[in-house]
Amino acid sequence: MERQLARQPKSDREVLRSVDRATAELRRGGVLLLDSGAAGCALIQAAEAAQSPDLARMATWSGGATVLALTRQRARNLGLSVGQKTGEPEAFETEDPVLLDSEGLGAEAIAEMADPTTARSGPRALPSLADGSALPEDAAAAAVTLAKIARLLPAALVAPLPPETDPGALAAAESLLLVAAAEIFEYRYAAARSLEIVAQARVPLAGAEETCIVAFRPSDGGVEHLAIVVGQPTPDRPVLTRLHSECFTGDLLGSLRCDCGEQLRGAIETIAAEGAGLLLYLAQEGRGIGLVNKLRAYTLQDDGADTYSANEQLGFDADERVYMPAAEMLRLLGFQRVRLLTNNPRKVEGLTRHGIAVEQRVAHSFPANGHNEFYLETKESRGGHLL
């Protein structure tokens, strides 16, 4: 029987719409159909959302060939001997994840494999490695990438469909959402390219009364990024700019675990003293892993991990942020040259990579507060921050 393929994406809007629906379904714990083009189709589910009935259904539909896909960071944390992740900075998870045989693993064991903060009922033997030869090419990488987009732990169950299965018929019969692997890999870039200004308003701030906030939204209606524009900066000279990733705990609650709140308020004060400039407030909580996963990372930090290794124990890169959205926001505001207010050379590299000229790095750091000394030391020693 000829396999029914997913429609090829024709626009950024189509990519965003398809992947947005898929992430919503994944967050609800749903099983999805993943189309890897001519390579075939697979069933996928977020590992942290797995339930026993879903495991049984996937085994029935696939013939029992389900594997657990983990990033190399998470696999090493479990004690598996695997190589380091390779690839370009800001690249999505496109290398093959580590595959484990999930046969005999229940939902609780799968959750423990994915989440180092899950309470264990006792020592568990690690499942054996799976060769993944039955999986469609890129299926495991696409499944893990989709979990990251959904702000879930980067671990997924993946089961190939037998060649004789008609995926369209299965999707219709079982109400399964179908998403293409190519769309998943393109999503983050499509989201940045499709950003547009959707609202702006004057918002006087303490110490910076001549301030306007500009909201940017991707065409899928996703989470907005904001630009805080102080004064009247003009594009005829490099604009003093701060890239600030949102931090609910530090920015809003005044958490002492980090220096984010101080950096946010200090940047606005510095820009106001200059007379004009920009602060781009980027929706990249927890260095891009999301608020829930950041709280999980805090749990690991309380057990002795540093801020980078905690992210890695969860299966993420130490820093998952990307700077293509920031570059696109600057272009939409009419700026191509900046003086970047930062202590992080990676931000300079990120903006430069995406076509923004960083003509000066302006130092931006704050003293420790009695709770974040180890955090700041780690940013300097492991992250290369210039403190």
Buried (B, 14 or more C-beta within 10 A) or exposed (E): EEBBBBEEBEEBBBBBBBBBBBBEBBBEBBBBBBBBBEBBBBBBBBBBBBBEEBBEBBBEBBEEBBBBBBBBBBBBBBEBEBEEBEEEEBBBBEBBBBBBBBEEBEBBBBBBBBBBBBEEEEEEEEBEBBEBEBBBBBBBBBBBBBBBBBBBBBBBBBBBBEEEBBBBEBBEEEEBBBBBBBBBBBBBBBBBBBBEEEEBEEEEBEEBEBBBBBBBBBBBEBBBBBBBBBBEBEEEEBBBBBBBBBBBBBBEEEBBBBBBBBBBBBBBBBBBEBEBBBBBBBBBBBBBBBBBBBEBBBEBBEEEBBBBBBBBBBBBBBBBBBBBBBBBBBBBBEBEBBBBBBBBBBBBBBBBBBEBEBEEBBEBBBEBBEEBEBBBBBBBEBBEBEB
